[in-house]
Amino acid sequence: MIRPFHNPNDSELPELTPVDQKISNTSPENSKAGISAITRLQKAYDSAYSCNRDPWEFSMELAEMQKAGIETHVLRTLICNDLIIHRKETTGSEQDRRSFEPVNSLALSERSCFVISKQGYAIAKSVAQANQQAQDNSPPASASQPQQTSSHHSGPFVENNTSTGLLGSAGRSHQISKPIWDRDRRELRFGDTVVKRFKWPAENQELVLNAFQDLGWPIRVENPLAAHPGICPKRRLHDTLKCLNRKQVNELIKFRGDGTGLGVLLEINVEE
């Protein structure tokens, strides 16, 4: 088991919550930088986990993040969205392990260090799994280009998830069927159960459903909505997903943003 954080408050990291409620107004470029940041911090956490060490001992310094091209405003956005945790390092020359103190503002300094939160870890892992699934669905690699494999553990931050979607709020693992978007009948189904019927055209909602159906219902797809002049793309996606989750005949499927504005996450709610 991984060692607990030295500060007891560390055990109270943010619970997993719908991150589409925390959409920021950053540009797509900054969103990509945000994904890069949480991916790096997820790898640092995994390294701590594999060594049976406190994740804060593997925290990343501000200079290291900036060297990777991650600007301070991106870090502040991630802090505000509870995707990363920021503390100031106070390690002395005679201490045998790193120590930190909380920071109650967005002020960053050369002693600023960061670790990933529960919510950030869940997003980083979903992105990695989506990338791996896309790689698995690509044409076989030649002998000179062998495919890479991914080995992610769930860690204490997140529960295990199935191959077809994120777990529901109960956090249980289910071996479940894939949803079906029937374009001809204009029905979203889960098995034989109708989840939602569309009586009228809903272009944006249908684009999201088409993306999931075409890719075999992975846990994450890229935002399929094309840019529209004068409309914030993140707000447009947020409103689309909100409509998708409304007026379901059977509330078995939930769609939510991934916190970056670049992707949509799938959540299946099936009771055992």
Secondary structure by P-SEA (a helix, b strand, c coil): cccccccccccccccccccccccccccaaaaaaaaaaaaaaaaaaaaaaaaccccccccccaaaaaaacccaaaaaaaaaaccbbbbbbbccccccbbbbbbbccccccccbbbbbcaaaaaaaaaaaaaaaaaaaacccccccbbbbbbbbbbccccccccccccccccccccbbbbbbbcccccccccccccccccccccaaaaaaaaaaaaacccccccccccccccccaaaaaaaaaaaaacccccccbbbbbcccccbbbbbbbbcc
